[in-house]
Amino acid sequence: MNTEQTYPAIDIPRPEHPNPQWQRSTWMNLNGSWDFDFDMSASGIDQRWFDQHDYSTTITVPFCPESELSGIGFTDFIPCCWYRRTVSLTETELTGRVLLHFGAVDYLAHVYVNGVEAGTHKGGYASFSLDITHSVHTGENVIVVCATDDTRGQQQPTGKQCDQFSSYSCLYTRTTGIWQTVWLEFVPETYIEQARYHTNIHNATITIEATLHGTATLHVAASFKGALCGSVSVASDGGTCTLTLPLSQTHLWEPGIGNLYDITLSYGDDHVKSYVGLREIRLDGYRFLINGKSVFQRLVLDQGFYPRGIYTAPTAADLEQDIMLSQQAGFNGARLHERAFEPLYLYYCDLHGYLAWGEMASWGFDISKESSFDIFIPEWLQILQRDVNHPAIIGWCPFNETWDFNGRRQNDDVLRLAYQVTKAYDPERPCIDTSGHYHVVTDIYDLHDYEQDIDNFSQRYDDWGAGNAPIPELYPDRQHCEGIMPFFISEYGGIKWDPSHAEESSAWGYGQQANSEDEFISRYRGLTNTLLSNPRIFGFCFTQLYDVEQECNGIYNYDRMPKVDIVAIRSINAAKAAIERSVESGVCDNAESEA
């Protein structure tokens, strides 16, 4: 194994609190330098590395060992790796409960504290925490993490992580081990474990479902830009508590307008800062309504990859920048593609009124087997629980393009059950069972269409949009749209354009490469206008916001520099969509006239 190539490490990376929607002042960021070692035979547990081991190097957490910013930059397969960090704790910090949090560890994590296993977690994208109160003491404490990862074993969702040595097509550099912030949280014995918010825009209320430990009075207050808008209190002996908070001021969260109420929750000596957005989602025929208004979703595909950090943005500013770059190009949201994005990114979506579809890394494992349900659903439920309070998330999509696996078709029951579980947990948002294909049960019908010829693309949808033909199903032998449903093209474009090579290059993209920037924009205009002008289409998602490694079909390159005229892209996106015009003019759209 060659690990000679090294990069300078960052001393204090990602110092901000990782989750502004659930923030206490009593926390300790554990990012930075950790002892590190590869375990290529995955025998470290048998050898008791958690108790005693001579680590060979260090790593900068929270960056994965494949990344430059980790200080290691090893991009071959890593079946197992180990981390160790010594943390000094005071007597004051140990007066209550001590919670150890991990934003994400890919894939199976064994966590040890002072030589004893504190817990395990399976899943590369969901956050998890462990109560380590009885494992720590005043003074120095040793935290050890063992992470095992099998990208090629077909037993774990891997998303866009490459299953071959080198990246190819639309698969990219892998991520192993810790890739989000690690932190300690010090809470009283009586504390708030979690809270879920339900908003009602018509009554201007927020209903809070809280999970509590101990006996105290729960007090919840809401304010908007510093002005108190209401408060409510209830005594509790612990467990689940539900209360409703009436608001004296109504400020709706809307696309492009990230109105957020600041929320404070107190329970005994425990104090949590949070926030909530007041908004409503409803489907009506072909329309997607936000706060009762037909909103055309001008989405862009965001893969969430970074040149130096892979899955992990170098700074919080890099997370926010991607949203700003998208909005500058005239997009009002994104499909957060083939992975669950970190909570801080979702906070910036909330703050900027940026629409987001919550997804999961569904590629990489065999869903032709019923056992895939047991692999997928536990982690998906953890992601739903973590992200459900974000107003920016306007829909869920657990699976994406469920291709045949070694000639075997998907197990439809897996998709059906995933949809049902999602709707049972969150009936307030729509759920797409599998984006693009092959649908089993879904609230919204979507297709992926990478046709590059504008005339062919237009002809495919124009007759259906005029009510003269059935939906142009691309997989008629596998799926069929029944009746009137909201419909959008959730992937299109993918126009290959590599400005560094005017002629056809080895870079990857869809169809024939554009020969110039003008050709890229002309093709974008033709494809996009087709979708904007169709009265039965409520949105689109263009592939993609920026290039990722060898995939060169972004409007920005991998370093987030513009590849094309962003003003021109914004101008095309700004055109009023037909489904928006029909409602504003008072003319019923096709959904209403046919219903």
C-alpha positions in Angstrom: 0.0 0.0 0.0 1.4 3.3 -1.1 0.5 6.3 1.2 3.6 8.4 0.5 1.6 11.3 -1.1 0.5 13.6 1.8 -1.0 17.0 2.0 -0.8 19.7 4.7 -3.5 19.2 7.3 -5.9 21.9 8.5 -5.6 22.6 12.3 -9.2 23.6 13.1 -11.6 22.7 10.2 -15.3 23.2 10.2 -15.4 24.9 13.6 -19.1 26.0 13.4 -21.9 24.2 15.1 -23.0 21.4 12.7 -26.8 21.8 13.2 -28.2 25.3 13.8 -31.7 23.8 14.1 -30.8 22.0 17.4 -28.0 24.0 19.2 -26.9 24.1 22.8 -24.1 26.4 24.1 -22.6 23.5 26.0 -20.8 21.6 23.3 -17.2 20.7 22.2 -16.1 20.4 18.6 -13.8 17.4 18.2 -12.8 18.2 14.6 -9.0 18.5 13.9 -6.1 16.1 14.3 -6.9 12.5 15.2 -4.5 9.5 15.3 -5.2 7.3 12.2 -4.4 4.0 10.7 -5.5 1.8 7.8 -6.7 -1.7 8.6 -6.6 -3.4 5.2 -7.2 -6.8 6.6 -10.1 -5.6 8.8 -8.6 -7.5 11.8 -8.1 -4.6 14.2 -11.1 -5.5 16.4 -9.7 -9.0 16.8 -6.3 -7.5 17.6 -8.0 -5.1 20.1 -6.8 -1.9 18.5 -9.4 -0.2 20.5 -7.4 -0.9 23.6 -3.8 -0.6 22.5 -2.3 0.2 19.1 0.6 2.2 17.7 -1.1 4.5 15.1 1.1 5.2 12.1 -0.1 8.7 11.1 -2.7 11.4 11.8 -5.8 12.6 9.9 -7.7 15.9 9.9 -11.3 15.2 10.8 -14.0 15.6 9.4 -12.4 14.9 6.0 -12.3 11.4 4.7 -8.9 9.7 4.1 -9.5 9.8 0.3 -9.5 13.6 0.4 -6.7 16.0 0.1 -7.9 18.0 3.1 -7.6 15.0 5.4 -3.8 15.2 5.0 -3.7 11.7 3.5 -5.3 11.6 0.0 -5.3 7.8 -0.4 -7.9 6.9 -3.1 -7.7 3.1 -3.3 -10.3 0.9 -1.6 -10.2 1.1 2.2 -12.0 -1.8 3.8 -11.4 -0.5 7.4 -9.7 2.4 9.1 -9.2 3.5 12.7 -9.3 6.9 14.5 -8.1 7.9 18.0 -8.5 11.1 19.9 -7.8 12.1 23.5 -10.3 14.5 25.1 -9.9 16.3 28.4 -13.1 16.7 30.4 -13.7 18.8 33.5 -15.7 18.0 36.6 -18.3 20.6 35.6 -18.8 19.0 32.2 -19.5 15.7 33.8 -22.3 16.9 36.1 -25.0 15.8 33.7 -25.2 13.6 30.6 -22.4 13.4 28.0 -23.5 12.8 24.5 -21.0 11.9 21.7 -22.3 12.9 18.2 -21.2 11.9 14.8 -22.5 13.8 11.7 -21.8 10.8 9.5 -19.4 7.8 9.4 -19.3 5.6 6.3 -20.2 2.9 6.8 -20.2 0.6 9.9 -18.9 2.4 13.0 -17.7 0.8 16.2 -17.1 3.5 18.9 -15.0 2.9 21.9 -14.4 5.1 25.0 -11.5 4.4 27.3 -11.2 0.9 25.8 -14.8 -0.1 26.1 -17.3 -0.3 23.3 -19.8 2.6 23.6 -22.0 1.6 20.7 -22.2 0.9 17.0 -24.0 2.5 14.0 -24.7 1.2 10.5 -25.2 3.7 7.7 -22.9 6.1 5.9 -25.2 9.1 5.8 -27.4 9.3 8.9 -26.2 11.1 12.0 -26.0 9.3 15.3 -25.2 9.9 19.0 -24.1 7.8 22.0 -24.6 8.5 25.7 -21.1 8.0 27.1 -21.8 9.4 30.6 -20.8 6.2 32.4 -17.7 5.7 30.2 -15.9 9.0 30.8 -14.2 10.5 33.8 -12.5 13.8 34.9 -9.3 14.3 33.0 -8.1 12.6 29.8 -10.4 10.2 27.9 -9.6 8.2 24.8 -12.2 8.0 22.0 -11.5 5.3 19.3 -13.6 4.8 16.1 -13.3 1.8 13.8 -15.0 2.3 10.4 -15.5 -0.5 8.0 -16.6 0.1 4.4 -17.4 -2.2 1.5 -18.3 -0.2 -1.6 -18.3 -3.3 -3.8 -20.1 -5.8 -1.6 -23.7 -4.8 -2.7 -24.8 -4.8 1.0 -24.7 -1.0 1.6 -26.0 2.1 -0.2 -23.0 3.9 -1.7 -24.6 6.5 -4.0 -22.1 8.0 -6.5 -19.1 6.4 -4.9 -17.1 4.5 -7.5 -17.1 0.7 -7.5 -13.9 0.6 -9.6 -10.4 1.7 -8.8 -10.7 4.9 -10.9 -13.7 7.2 -11.3 -15.7 6.8 -14.5 -19.0 7.9 -16.1 -21.1 9.5 -13.3 -19.3 7.7 -10.4 -16.7 9.5 -8.4 -14.1 9.2 -5.7 -15.1 7.2 -2.6 -15.6 8.3 1.0 -14.6 6.1 3.9 -15.0 6.7 7.6 -15.7 10.0 9.3 -16.9 12.7 6.9 -18.9 15.1 9.1 -18.3 16.9 12.3 -17.7 15.0 15.5 -18.8 16.7 18.8 -19.5 16.3 22.4 -22.6 17.8 24.1 -23.1 18.3 27.8 -26.7 18.2 28.9 -28.5 18.1 32.3 -30.1 14.9 33.6 -33.4 16.5 32.7 -33.2 17.4 29.1 -35.0 17.6 25.7 -34.0 14.8 23.4 -35.7 16.0 20.2 -38.6 18.0 18.9 -40.7 17.8 15.8 -42.6 20.8 14.4 -45.9 20.9 12.5 -46.9 24.3 11.1 -50.4 25.6 10.1 -50.3 28.6 7.9 -54.1 29.2 8.1 -54.3 29.3 11.9 -50.7 30.6 12.3 -49.7 27.9 14.8 -46.7 25.7 15.5 -47.4 22.3 17.1 -44.4 20.8 18.9 -43.9 17.2 19.6 -41.1 16.9 22.1 -39.3 13.9 23.6 -38.3 14.6 27.2 -36.2 13.1 29.9 -37.0 13.8 33.6 -39.6 16.0 35.2 -39.8 19.7 34.6 -41.8 22.3 32.7 -41.3 22.6 28.9 -41.3 26.2 27.8 -41.3 27.1 24.0 -41.1 30.6 22.7 -41.1 31.9 19.1 -39.8 35.2 17.8 -39.3 36.8 14.4 -36.4 39.1 13.8 -36.1 39.7 17.5 -39.8 40.3 18.2 -41.6 37.8 20.5 -44.5 36.2 18.6 -45.8 33.8 21.2 -44.9 31.3 23.9 -46.4 28.2 25.6 -45.6 26.0 28.5 -46.6 22.6 29.9 -45.5 20.5 32.8 -44.2 17.0 32.0 -42.9 13.9 33.7 -41.0 13.0 30.6 -41.7 10.9 27.5 -43.6 12.5 24.6 -45.2 15.9 25.0 -47.3 17.8 22.5 -48.3 21.4 22.6 -49.4 24.1 20.2 -48.0 27.6 20.0 -50.2 30.4 18.5 -48.2 33.1 16.6 -49.1 36.8 16.9 -47.4 37.5 13.5 -47.6 35.5 10.3 -44.5 35.4 8.1 -44.6 32.6 5.5 -41.6 30.7 4.3 -41.6 30.9 0.5 -39.4 30.2 -2.5 -36.6 32.8 -2.4 -37.9 34.2 1.0 -36.4 32.3 3.9 -38.6 33.7 6.6 -37.6 31.8 9.8 -39.0 32.0 13.3 -36.4 31.6 16.0 -37.4 29.0 18.6 -36.1 28.6 22.1 -36.9 25.5 24.1 -36.3 25.1 27.8 -36.8 22.2 30.1 -35.4 22.5 33.6 -31.8 23.6 33.1 -31.7 22.5 29.5 -31.9 25.2 26.8 -32.0 24.6 23.0 -31.9 27.1 20.2 -33.9 26.2 17.1 -35.9 27.6 14.2 -38.9 26.8 12.1 -40.5 27.9 8.8 -44.2 28.5 8.3 -45.2 26.9 5.0 -47.7 24.4 3.4 -47.3 22.0 0.6 -50.2 20.7 -1.4 -50.7 18.9 -4.7 -53.6 19.9 -7.0 -54.0 18.0 -10.3 -50.8 18.8 -12.3 -49.8 21.6 -9.9 -47.4 21.7 -7.0 -48.6 24.3 -4.5 -46.6 26.1 -1.9 -48.7 28.1 0.5 -51.6 27.8 -2.0 -49.5 29.2 -5.0 -48.5 27.2 -8.1 -44.7 27.2 -8.0 -42.7 26.0 -11.0 -39.7 24.3 -9.7 -36.6 25.4 -11.5 -34.3 22.8 -10.0 -30.7 21.8 -10.6 -28.9 18.6 -9.8 -26.4 19.0 -7.0 -24.1 16.1 -6.3 -22.5 17.5 -3.2 -18.9 16.8 -4.1 -15.9 19.1 -3.5 -12.4 18.8 -5.2 -10.4 18.9 -2.0 -12.9 17.5 0.5 -14.9 14.9 -1.7 -18.1 14.5 0.4 -17.1 17.3 2.8 -17.2 21.0 2.0 -13.9 22.7 3.1 -15.8 25.4 4.9 -19.4 26.4 5.8 -19.0 29.2 3.3 -18.6 26.6 0.5 -21.9 25.1 1.4 -23.7 28.4 1.2 -21.8 29.3 -2.0 -23.3 26.4 -3.9 -26.8 27.7 -3.1 -25.9 31.3 -4.1 -24.4 30.1 -7.4 -27.5 28.2 -8.2 -29.8 31.1 -7.4 -27.6 33.5 -9.4 -28.3 31.2 -12.4 -32.0 31.5 -11.9 -32.7 28.1 -10.2 -35.0 28.1 -7.1 -33.9 24.8 -5.7 -32.1 21.5 -6.2 -32.3 17.8 -6.1 -29.8 16.8 -3.5 -28.6 13.9 -5.5 -27.8 10.3 -4.4 -26.9 11.2 -0.8 -28.2 12.9 2.3 -26.7 16.3 2.7 -25.4 17.6 6.0 -27.8 19.6 8.3 -25.8 22.8 7.9 -26.3 22.8 4.2 -30.1 22.4 4.8 -29.9 25.3 7.2 -28.6 27.5 4.3 -31.4 26.2 2.1 -33.9 27.2 4.8 -32.3 30.6 5.2 -32.3 31.4 1.5 -35.7 30.0 0.6 -34.1 27.4 -1.5 -36.2 24.4 -2.4 -34.7 20.9 -1.8 -35.7 17.3 -2.5 -34.4 15.1 0.3 -32.8 11.9 -1.2 -30.8 8.9 -0.1 -27.8 7.2 -1.6 -29.8 4.4 -3.1 -27.2 3.1 -5.6 -24.6 0.4 -4.8 -26.7 -2.4 -3.3 -29.0 -5.1 -4.7 -32.7 -4.1 -4.4 -33.9 -7.2 -6.3 -33.8 -9.0 -2.9 -36.2 -8.5 0.0 -33.3 -8.2 2.3 -32.4 -4.8 0.8 -35.4 -3.4 2.7 -33.6 -4.3 6.0 -30.5 -2.6 4.8 -32.1 0.6 3.5 -35.0 1.5 5.7 -33.4 1.9 9.2 -31.0 4.5 7.9 -33.7 6.2 5.8 -35.9 6.6 8.8 -33.0 8.2 10.8 -32.5 10.7 7.9 -36.2 11.5 7.9 -36.2 12.0 11.6 -33.1 14.3 11.4 -34.3 16.4 8.5 -38.1 16.5 8.8 -38.2 20.0 10.4 -36.4 21.8 7.5 -39.0 23.9 5.6 -36.7 23.9 2.5 -37.3 20.2 2.0 -40.5 20.0 -0.1 -40.5 16.3 -0.9 -38.8 13.0 -0.3 -37.2 10.6 -2.8 -35.7 7.5 -1.2 -34.6 5.8 -4.5 -33.2 7.0 -7.8 -33.2 5.1 -11.1 -33.7 1.5 -9.8 -31.8 -0.2 -12.7 -31.8 -4.0 -13.1 -29.1 -5.7 -11.1 -27.3 -8.5 -12.9 -30.4 -9.0 -15.0 -32.7 -9.1 -12.1 -35.5 -6.5 -11.8 -36.1 -4.5 -8.6 -38.3 -6.0 -5.9 -41.4 -3.8 -6.1 -42.3 -4.5 -2.5 -39.1 -2.8 -1.4 -40.1 0.4 -3.2 -43.7 0.1 -2.1 -42.7 -0.3 1.6 -40.2 2.5 1.4 -42.9 4.8 0.1 -45.4 3.7 2.8 -42.8 4.1 5.6 -42.0 7.6 4.3 -45.6 8.6 4.2 -46.4 7.1 7.6 -43.6 9.2 9.1 -44.3 12.4 7.2 -47.7 12.6 5.5 -47.2 16.4 5.0 -44.8 16.1 2.1 -45.1 14.3 -1.3 -42.9 11.2 -1.8 -41.5 9.9 -5.1 -40.7 6.3 -4.7 -37.9 6.2 -7.3 -36.9 9.2 -9.3 -37.0 8.5 -13.1 -37.8 4.8 -13.1 -39.2 2.4 -12.3 -42.3 3.7 -10.4 -44.4 1.4 -8.2 -46.4 3.9 -6.0 -45.7 7.6 -6.0 -47.4 11.0 -5.3 -45.6 12.6 -8.3 -44.7 11.1 -11.6 -41.3 12.1 -12.9 -39.1 11.0 -15.8 -35.4 11.4 -16.7 -34.9 12.4 -20.3 -31.5 13.1 -21.7 -32.6 13.6 -25.3 -30.2 16.2 -26.8 -32.1 17.0 -30.0 -34.5 19.9 -29.3 -37.0 18.9 -31.9 -37.3 15.3 -30.7 -37.5 16.5 -27.1 -40.2 19.0 -27.9 -42.3 16.6 -30.0 -42.2 14.0 -27.1 -44.1 16.3 -24.7 -46.0 18.9 -26.8 -49.0 16.6 -27.8 -49.4 15.4 -24.2 -49.2 19.0 -22.9 -52.0 20.0 -25.3 -54.2 17.1 -24.1 -53.9 15.2 -27.4 -51.9 12.2 -26.3 -51.0 10.1 -23.3 -47.9 10.8 -21.2 -44.8 10.0 -23.3 -43.7 7.0 -21.2 -40.0 6.1 -21.7 -40.4 2.7 -20.1 -43.9 1.5 -21.1 -43.2 -2.1 -20.3 -42.2 -1.2 -16.7 -44.3 1.7 -15.5 -47.5 3.6 -16.5 -49.0 6.8 -15.2 -52.7 6.4 -14.3 -54.9 9.5 -14.4 -54.0 13.0 -13.5 -50.8 13.4 -11.4 -48.3 16.2 -10.8 -45.5 15.6 -13.4 -42.0 16.9 -14.0 -38.8 16.1 -15.8 -36.5 15.5 -12.8 -33.4 15.0 -14.9 -32.6 16.5 -18.3 -29.9 18.3 -20.2 -26.6 16.8 -19.0 -25.0 18.8 -21.9 -21.4 17.8 -22.2 -19.1 20.8 -22.5 -15.4 20.8 -21.7 -14.1 24.3 -22.7 -10.5 23.1 -22.2 -11.0 20.8 -25.2 -13.0 22.4 -28.0 -13.1 19.0 -29.8 -14.7 15.9 -28.3 -12.7 15.1 -25.2 -12.4 12.1 -22.8 -14.6 13.9 -20.3 -18.0 12.3 -19.7 -21.5 13.7 -20.4 -24.7 13.0 -22.2 -24.8 12.9 -26.0 -22.5 14.7 -28.3 -20.4 17.4 -26.8 -21.4 21.0 -27.5 -18.9 22.6 -29.8 -19.0 26.0 -28.2 -20.4 27.9 -25.3 -23.1 29.3 -27.7 -24.1 25.8 -28.7 -24.4 24.8 -25.0 -26.7 27.8 -24.3 -28.7 27.3 -27.4 -29.3 23.7 -26.5 -30.1 24.6 -22.9 -32.6 27.2 -24.1 -34.4 24.9 -26.5 -34.7 22.0 -24.0 -35.7 24.3 -21.1 -38.3 26.3 -23.0 -40.0 23.1 -24.0 -40.6 22.3 -20.3 -41.5 25.9 -19.3 -44.1 26.2 -22.0 -45.9 22.9 -21.1 -49.1 23.6 -19.1 -48.9 20.1 -17.5 -45.3 20.3 -16.2 -44.7 21.8 -12.8 -40.9 21.8 -12.8 -37.6 20.6 -14.2 -34.2 19.6 -12.8 -31.2 20.3 -15.0 -28.1 18.1 -14.9 -26.1 19.7 -13.4 -24.9 22.7 -11.3 -21.1 22.0 -11.6 -18.8 19.4 -13.1 -17.7 16.6 -10.9 -14.3 15.0 -11.7 -14.7 13.5 -15.2 -18.3 14.4 -15.6 -18.4 17.7 -17.5 -22.0 18.8 -17.9 -22.2 21.6 -15.3 -22.8 25.3 -15.9 -19.8 25.7 -13.4 -16.6 23.7 -13.4 -15.6 21.6 -10.4 -13.9 24.6 -8.8 -17.2 26.5 -9.1 -16.0 28.9 -11.8 -18.6 29.7 -14.6 -18.2 27.6 -17.8 -21.0 29.5 -19.6 -22.7 32.9 -19.5 -24.6 32.6 -16.2 -26.6 35.7 -17.1 -27.9 34.0 -20.2 -28.9 30.9 -18.2 -30.7 33.0 -15.6 -32.6 34.8 -18.4 -33.8 31.5 -19.8 -34.9 30.2 -16.4 -36.7 33.5 -15.6 -39.4 33.0 -18.2 -42.9 32.5 -16.7 -43.9 28.9 -16.9 -47.2 28.0 -18.5 -48.5 26.3 -15.4 -47.9 29.6 -13.5 -49.4 31.8 -16.2 -52.7 29.8 -16.4 -53.4 30.3 -12.7 -52.5 34.0 -12.6 -54.8 34.8 -15.6 -57.7 33.0 -13.9 -57.8 30.3 -16.6 -58.2 26.8 -15.2 -55.3 24.6 -16.1 -55.6 21.2 -17.7 -55.8 19.4 -14.3 -58.9 21.4 -13.4 -60.6 21.2 -16.7 -60.2 17.5 -16.9 -61.0 16.7 -13.3 
